Amino acid sequence: MHRYAHSSVLIVAVAALAGCGSDSANSVAPLPGTVLGSTPGWFNGDVVQFDYTAPFECKNPPSAGSTSGCEMGEDAVSMPPANTAIPVLYVMVPMGFTPPDSTLHCPTVGNCVAHPHDIDVSRVFGPGTEKNPLPAHSHIIIDAMNHVTTPWVLEVIGVKDRPTWDNIVATQNLAQVRLLQLEDPTNRHLTDDLPTNIFLFFKVR
């Protein structure tokens, strides 16, 4: 079960993950084999590379007030076509502090390849938060999916202090995040997983 800590800090943080494309804008697909750009990601303690091959999609419903059609706080009802079960991309978002750029896979607020430029967070934070840019962040995956393009569904985890962030950066794996969440039942240091209707398309190298 997701526990949504209603923190204005996360609104500020979420007032910042970026990009290009939308559900309706994806009618013109890149040529097969095209790579729109790349970012790093963490996989089982290692740094890997994500090669993005298509713009994002935000599957509605749920309905969203954002320009992108993207929303946090609710899972997508429909899924993009996939040849396998859709894996999760965990998006680690610093809240209320600024970590070194070297620890961020998308360090520039509002500018990350093939990501949505804004997101509706009103299901979590209430009215008036429908058009928030997405924040600087890092990625964690638990499925390698090497050299195969597949849709990935996003779940957001907010990290609330620098020591917790540094712990995650040092270990670079979801198992450590799960341990930290287990040891933090009141969400003092980090949030539980926050679902979204966002899908990114990339292959892992």
C-alpha positions as CSV (number, residue, x, y, z in Angstrom):
1,M,0.0,0.0,0.0
2,H,1.3,3.4,-0.9
3,R,1.5,6.0,1.9
4,Y,1.3,9.6,0.5
5,A,3.1,11.9,2.9
6,H,1.6,15.3,2.1
7,S,4.8,17.3,2.1
8,S,5.1,20.7,0.5
9,V,8.8,19.8,0.0
10,L,7.9,17.1,-2.5
11,I,5.7,19.6,-4.4
12,V,8.8,21.8,-4.8
13,A,10.8,18.8,-5.8
14,V,8.2,17.7,-8.3
15,A,8.1,21.3,-9.5
16,A,11.1,20.3,-11.3
17,L,11.9,15.8,-14.6
18,A,11.7,17.0,-18.1
19,G,11.6,16.3,-21.8
20,C,9.7,15.8,-24.9
21,G,6.6,14.1,-26.3
22,S,3.2,13.1,-24.9
23,D,0.6,10.4,-25.3
24,S,-1.0,12.3,-28.2
25,A,2.3,13.5,-29.6
26,N,3.6,10.0,-30.1
27,S,1.7,9.5,-33.4
28,V,5.0,10.3,-35.2
29,A,7.4,7.6,-34.1
30,P,11.2,7.8,-34.6
31,L,12.7,5.6,-37.2
32,P,13.6,2.0,-36.0
33,G,17.0,2.0,-34.4
34,T,16.9,5.7,-33.6
35,V,18.3,6.7,-30.2
36,L,16.9,10.0,-29.0
37,G,19.5,10.3,-26.2
38,S,20.9,8.4,-23.2
39,T,21.1,8.7,-19.4
40,P,22.8,6.6,-16.7
41,G,20.9,4.3,-14.4
42,W,21.7,2.0,-11.5
43,F,21.3,-1.7,-11.7
44,N,22.3,-4.0,-8.8
45,G,25.2,-1.8,-7.7
46,D,26.4,-1.0,-11.2
47,V,26.0,2.0,-13.5
48,V,24.3,1.1,-16.8
49,Q,23.2,3.2,-19.7
50,F,19.6,3.8,-20.9
51,D,19.3,4.5,-24.6
52,Y,15.9,6.1,-25.2
53,T,14.2,5.0,-28.5
54,A,10.8,6.8,-28.4
55,P,9.2,9.7,-26.6
56,F,7.3,9.1,-23.3
57,E,3.7,8.1,-23.1
58,C,1.2,8.9,-20.4
59,K,-1.7,6.5,-20.6
60,N,-5.1,8.0,-19.6
61,P,-7.2,7.4,-17.7
62,P,-6.5,8.5,-15.1
63,S,-7.3,12.0,-16.3
64,A,-4.6,14.6,-15.7
65,G,-4.5,18.4,-15.7
66,S,-0.9,18.5,-16.8
67,T,0.0,19.5,-20.4
68,S,1.8,16.2,-20.8
69,G,-1.2,14.1,-19.6
70,C,1.1,12.6,-16.9
71,E,-0.1,12.1,-13.4
72,M,1.4,10.9,-10.1
73,G,-0.7,9.1,-7.5
74,E,-2.6,6.7,-9.7
75,D,-1.6,3.7,-11.9
76,A,-2.4,3.8,-15.6
77,V,-5.5,1.9,-16.6
78,S,-4.2,0.9,-20.0
79,M,-0.7,-0.2,-21.0
80,P,1.4,0.4,-24.1
81,P,2.0,-2.7,-26.3
82,A,4.8,-4.9,-24.9
83,N,6.3,-8.3,-25.7
84,T,6.9,-9.0,-22.0
85,A,5.7,-7.9,-18.6
86,I,6.3,-4.2,-18.2
87,P,9.2,-3.5,-15.8
88,V,9.4,-0.7,-13.3
89,L,11.7,2.3,-13.5
90,Y,12.2,3.7,-10.0
91,V,12.8,7.4,-10.0
92,M,14.7,8.7,-7.0
93,V,13.9,12.4,-6.3
94,P,15.8,14.5,-3.8
95,M,13.4,16.5,-1.6
96,G,14.4,19.7,0.2
97,F,18.1,19.5,-0.5
98,T,20.4,19.7,-3.6
99,P,22.8,16.7,-4.1
100,P,25.9,16.9,-6.3
101,D,25.1,16.9,-10.0
102,S,27.4,13.9,-10.3
103,T,24.9,11.8,-8.3
104,L,21.9,12.8,-10.5
105,H,21.2,11.0,-13.8
106,C,19.0,13.8,-14.9
107,P,20.6,16.8,-13.1
108,T,18.9,19.7,-15.0
109,V,15.4,20.5,-13.8
110,G,12.9,20.3,-16.6
111,N,15.4,18.9,-19.1
112,C,15.9,15.1,-19.5
113,V,15.7,13.2,-22.7
114,A,12.3,11.5,-23.6
115,H,10.8,12.5,-20.2
116,P,7.6,14.5,-19.7
117,H,8.0,18.2,-19.0
118,D,5.3,18.3,-16.3
119,I,3.1,16.1,-14.1
120,D,-0.2,16.4,-12.3
121,V,0.3,15.7,-8.6
122,S,-3.1,16.8,-7.3
123,R,-4.1,13.2,-6.4
124,V,-1.3,13.4,-3.8
125,F,-1.2,17.1,-2.9
126,G,-4.6,18.4,-3.7
127,P,-6.0,21.2,-6.1
128,G,-3.5,23.7,-7.5
129,T,-0.8,21.2,-8.2
130,E,-1.9,20.0,-11.6
131,K,0.9,21.5,-13.7
132,N,4.3,20.7,-12.0
133,P,7.5,20.2,-13.9
134,L,9.2,17.0,-13.1
135,P,12.4,17.2,-10.9
136,A,16.1,16.4,-11.2
137,H,16.5,12.7,-10.3
138,S,18.3,9.4,-10.6
139,H,17.1,6.0,-11.8
140,I,17.1,2.5,-10.4
141,I,16.0,-0.7,-12.2
142,I,15.9,-4.4,-11.2
143,D,15.4,-5.8,-14.7
144,A,18.4,-5.5,-17.1
145,M,16.4,-6.1,-20.4
146,N,19.7,-5.7,-22.2
147,H,19.7,-4.4,-25.8
148,V,15.9,-4.7,-26.0
149,T,13.6,-1.7,-26.2
150,T,10.6,-2.0,-23.9
151,P,8.2,0.3,-22.1
152,W,9.0,1.0,-18.5
153,V,6.4,2.3,-16.0
154,L,7.6,5.0,-13.6
155,E,7.3,4.9,-9.8
156,V,8.6,7.8,-7.8
157,I,10.5,7.6,-4.5
158,G,11.2,10.8,-2.7
159,V,14.4,11.0,-0.7
160,K,14.2,13.6,2.1
161,D,17.7,14.1,3.4
162,R,21.3,14.1,2.2
163,P,22.6,11.1,4.3
164,T,19.8,8.9,2.9
165,W,20.6,10.0,-0.6
166,D,24.3,9.3,-0.1
167,N,23.5,5.8,1.2
168,I,21.5,5.1,-1.9
169,V,24.2,6.6,-4.2
170,A,26.9,4.4,-2.5
171,T,24.9,1.2,-2.9
172,Q,23.1,1.8,-6.2
173,N,20.5,-0.9,-5.9
174,L,16.8,-1.2,-5.0
175,A,17.5,-3.7,-2.2
176,Q,19.1,-1.0,-0.1
177,V,16.2,1.4,-0.8
178,R,13.7,-1.3,0.3
179,L,15.7,-1.8,3.5
180,L,15.7,2.0,4.2
181,Q,11.9,2.1,3.6
182,L,11.4,-0.8,6.0
183,E,13.4,0.9,8.7
184,D,11.5,4.2,8.1
185,P,7.7,3.4,8.6
186,T,6.8,7.0,9.3
187,N,8.4,8.2,6.0
188,R,10.8,10.5,7.8
189,H,13.7,9.9,5.4
190,L,12.0,8.7,2.2
191,T,8.6,8.1,0.8
192,D,7.0,4.8,-0.3
193,D,6.6,4.2,-4.0
194,L,4.3,6.7,-5.7
195,P,2.7,5.3,-8.8
196,T,2.4,7.2,-12.1
197,N,0.8,6.7,-15.5
198,I,4.2,7.5,-17.2
199,F,6.0,5.1,-19.6
200,L,9.5,5.6,-20.9
201,F,10.9,3.6,-23.8
202,F,14.6,2.6,-23.6
203,K,17.0,-0.3,-23.8
204,V,19.7,-1.0,-21.2
205,R,23.5,-1.2,-22.0
